[in-house]
Amino acid sequence: MKRHGIRLGVRAECLAEYTRYHVRIWPEIEAAIHAAGIRNYSIFHFQGELFGYYEYVGPPEQYAERMRTLAAAPRMREWWDIMEAMQIPHPARQPGEWWAAMEEVFHQD
């Protein structure tokens, strides 16, 4: 299992709508996230910043392929089009990233 932390901004005028969408995500999106090997997925908000946390439980060598499969899941592009309009990518993100990946520096079970 590998833990992932990610961040980006959310437009202030969109926070309530963004939250409403996430109260109950679409079943196709929920199933695709689970099929990709993502567990314990949470998104937190603080002063215009979103912090996402998830655990990938699949084989490490399959992570990139599973993320490509997730991106191609039914209705995923539709979901992302709605979400991305409400988000502000972090200016320091790496090329190809939407959410900026964070480095884990501490963990305690």
ChimeraX attribute file (.defattr): number of C-alpha atoms within 10 A of each C-alpha:
attribute: neighborCount
match mode: 1-to-1
recipient: residues
	/A:1	12
	/A:2	12
	/A:3	16
	/A:4	16
	/A:5	18
	/A:6	19
	/A:7	22
	/A:8	21
	/A:9	19
	/A:10	22
	/A:11	14
	/A:12	13
	/A:13	10
	/A:14	14
	/A:15	16
	/A:16	10
	/A:17	11
	/A:18	18
	/A:19	13
	/A:20	11
	/A:21	14
	/A:22	11
	/A:23	8
	/A:24	9
	/A:25	12
	/A:26	13
	/A:27	10
	/A:28	14
	/A:29	16
	/A:30	12
	/A:31	14
	/A:32	21
	/A:33	20
	/A:34	16
	/A:35	15
	/A:36	22
	/A:37	19
	/A:38	22
	/A:39	17
	/A:40	11
	/A:41	15
	/A:42	11
	/A:43	14
	/A:44	11
	/A:45	15
	/A:46	9
	/A:47	8
	/A:48	14
	/A:49	18
	/A:50	19
	/A:51	18
	/A:52	19
	/A:53	17
	/A:54	17
	/A:55	16
	/A:56	18
	/A:57	16
	/A:58	16
	/A:59	11
	/A:60	10
	/A:61	8
	/A:62	11
	/A:63	17
	/A:64	11
	/A:65	11
	/A:66	19
	/A:67	16
	/A:68	11
	/A:69	15
	/A:70	20
	/A:71	16
	/A:72	12
	/A:73	17
	/A:74	14
	/A:75	15
	/A:76	17
	/A:77	13
	/A:78	9
	/A:79	15
	/A:80	12
	/A:81	11
	/A:82	13
	/A:83	16
	/A:84	12
	/A:85	12
	/A:86	17
	/A:87	21
	/A:88	17
	/A:89	16
	/A:90	17
	/A:91	10
	/A:92	10
	/A:93	16
	/A:94	11
	/A:95	7
	/A:96	7
	/A:97	12
	/A:98	17
	/A:99	20
	/A:100	20
	/A:101	18
	/A:102	14
	/A:103	10
	/A:104	9
	/A:105	5
	/A:106	5
	/A:107	6
	/A:108	3
	/A:109	2
